[in-house]
Amino acid sequence: MGVGSKLGEVAPFTVMVIMEGCTIALTIMAKTVMSRGMSPFVFVVYTNALGTLILLPYSFLYHRERSTHTLIYLFIFPSEFLRFFVN
């Protein structure tokens, strides 16, 4: 029994606990902002936009070929995306 096999057994449970913590945090945040008057539709849009901004770089890194083009897009896209909302 090495450290690698123990880590393989513990990892799914650790990820499950982290995901449950994220779910609880999102529920508390939703309750807080909706009790202060935010529309549920606005909250859903903000949540989806935040999730997109968090997951999009990982998609570029996961599906990239062995070239530097995707790394360039990884740094250009967020600035263009934010410039769209600022202007």
N, C-alpha and C positions, 0 to 999 in steps of 0.2 A: 504494500500500500504506500504509494508515493504521494507527494504533495499534489501532483497533477490530477490524480484520480479523486482526491478529496475535493479539489477545487471544482472538478467537473460535477461532483454530486451537490455541492453547495451553491453553485452559480445560478441554477434555475430558481431556487428559493429566494436567493438574494434579489434577483431581478424582479420576482413577483412582489416582494415586500416594497421595493422601490416604486414599482408601478402603482401599488395600492396607496402609497404615500402621495404620489402625484395626483391620483384620483381624488383623494381626500382634500389635498390642497386646492385643486381646481373647484371642487364643490364648495369649499369655504369661501374661496375668492368669488365665485358666482353669487353666492348668497349675500356677501358683503356689498358687492357693486350693485346688485339688483335692489337691495334694500335702500340704497342711496339714490335710486332713480334711473339707473341705466337700463335701456331697453334690452330685452333678451336677444333680439336680432343683432344689435350692435355688439353685444358680448360675444356672440357666436362668430361674427366677422373678425373681431380682434383676436379671438382665440385661434381661429384658422390662419390668420395672417402671421401670428407669432409662430405657430407650428410650421408653417411653410418656410419662414425665415430660418428656423432652427434646422429643419430636415433637408433643405435644398442643398447646402454645401456637402452634406454626406452623400447625397445622390450623385453629385458630380464626382466625388472622390471614389465612390464605389463602382460607377459605370465608366470610368475613364479608360482610355487606351494608354499605351506607354508613350504619350506625347505631352508636351507642355501646353498645348492649346487649351485644354480644360482647366488648367491652373490659372491661365490668364482670364478665362471667363469667370472663374470662381471669385476673382477679385474685382472684375469689372461689373458684374451683374448686381451685387448689392449696392454699389454706388449709383448705378443707373436707376435701380428700383427706388432708392430713397430720394433721388433727385426728382422722380416722377411725383412723389407726394409733397415734396417741399415746394415745387413750382406750382 
